[in-house]
Amino acid sequence: MLRYLKLYRQFLMFSFSRAFEYRMDFWFRIVMDCLFYVVELIFFTVLYQHTDLLGGWNYDQVLIFVSGYLVIDAIHMTVFSNNMWWLPIYVNKGDLDYYIVRPVSSLFFLSLRDFAANSFLNLLIALGILTWSILRYPAELGAVNLLWFLFLMANGSFLFYTLQMLFQIPVFWTHTNRGLLTAFFSANKLMERPDKIYSKWTRRVLMTIFPALLVIALPARVLFDGPDPLIITHILGITGVTFLLMRAFWNLGLRSYSSASS
Amino acid sequence: MNPSLFLHIAFLETKKLMSYRIDFWITMAVNLVVNLVILWALWTAIFAESGEDIIGGWDLPGILSYGVMVFLTGRIVRGGDLQMTVATDIYEGALSRFLLYPRNYAITKYAQQFGNVLPDLFQSVLMGLIAIPLLGLSTTAAVTPISILMAIPTIIIAHLLFYLMGLIPQYVAFWADNVWSLSVMLRFVSMLLGGAMLPLSLFPESAQQFLQLLPFVYLFEFPTMVILGKVETANWISGMANCLLWCLIIGALSIPVWRRGDLRYTGVGI
């Protein structure tokens, strides 16, 4: 474990030094993510000009929900996104060889190697928006609810990564996963809306088969309605199953991988 | 560039894109299902929870029609995913090859972009045929043969405008190491301010007036309103003229950026 932490520290140092080499891109990306946050907030603000409730949530609650989603997106952009981008390229060019021969888990190495230093600043901004939305909330949220929410949000980030990996891994067989990835990003929109707007059957699908609602919508429910053991067990259970499934799929992919280089 | 060469380049691009047919169908199926599910869930919830029959001038079937149509026309206007090709040509030196050709670079790239639209056009028509019968009848919007005929040139010009708007951020690649984020920023802004995320009639009155002055409205909302039969002939003609004017302004703005960038460009090999 310590060996992996030391390795991750090296990843961080390397990523920060590289990010500062391309300063213009560094700032462009920060502005881009801030713009994304503004667009998301304006979207819901305009909707609430025409209704007081959406999926049973008022504007103050939706602000916390959206801010939570922005934090999860920022974590993903910071920690995983660049690595996800490179994976199909490594597989197709045969560069994966360099990673699978190393004496560390290839999944760990390929998922965490490239830390997006510029997005890290955006993560701080997203956390600021979340803090602001919680502080302006007119009622008492309760420390226990808040702690569960933060924990389940971290779990949501991990689940989000796991789900994207499930859409990435077929590249071992298909050689292009552009369609699958487009489908994944399209399906992501499902998690950006309050869970209660969906019909019963859609919710069931989005809580089990493609568990998008477990990423942030249900953690937000725990924050507002209190920690329900059934919901928490469900979220953690599905996350665990999805991760095990992804790991098995990854190992299967590695077995199918045929090197393209010498 | 003569029209036959333009079409030849466009069809080459279409053929290239159609090499990955599984991608093509997966993208279409997931996009359609996800968008219909979200549209239906979001707007039925809003209409139910607000207790209103009309919101921003739309009834429920009308706003669903808007959501589906803006999604379908938006796919054609954005024309696939060729947003980074100009920047990639600059970074990888492929631009050298184009500079040697006796053809205008921007027009050649537009021909490629145009070819990239054809699969999206096919998908959009197919998705429209599936989705429209599911939406029900609206008192606030109606797709008619005339509105479809009016929408065709509107979408073509909107597509040209979107292409031209994307050129300047990509030309920044002559100076910057990575301009992907600029293209994404343009997409975020144009989607929100152009009405791709929400009808602009839902924005506050003052914001609506301001948004009508920007070019983004001609990318998504205007073609969608035309196809839904919500634009009268006189307004359609003036809207088309405004859209063309924006094309001229943005095209003219891109020329000096290209010339300055071209002077800085160095490429090795062809």
Interface residues (C-beta under 8 A of the other chain):
Chain A: Y22 M24 D25 F28 R29 V31 M32 L35 F36 V39 I42 F43 V46 L47 Q49 H50 T51 D52 L53 L54 G55 T174 T176 R178 G179 L180 T182 A183 S186 A187 K189 L190 R193 K196 I197 Y198 S199 T202
Chain B: Y20 I22 D23 F24 W25 I26 T27 A29 V30 N31 V34 N35 V37 I38 A41 L42 T44 A45 I46 E49 S50 E52 I55 G56 W175 A176 D177 N178 V179 S181 L182 V184 M185 F188 V189 M191 L192 M197 L198 L202 F203 P204
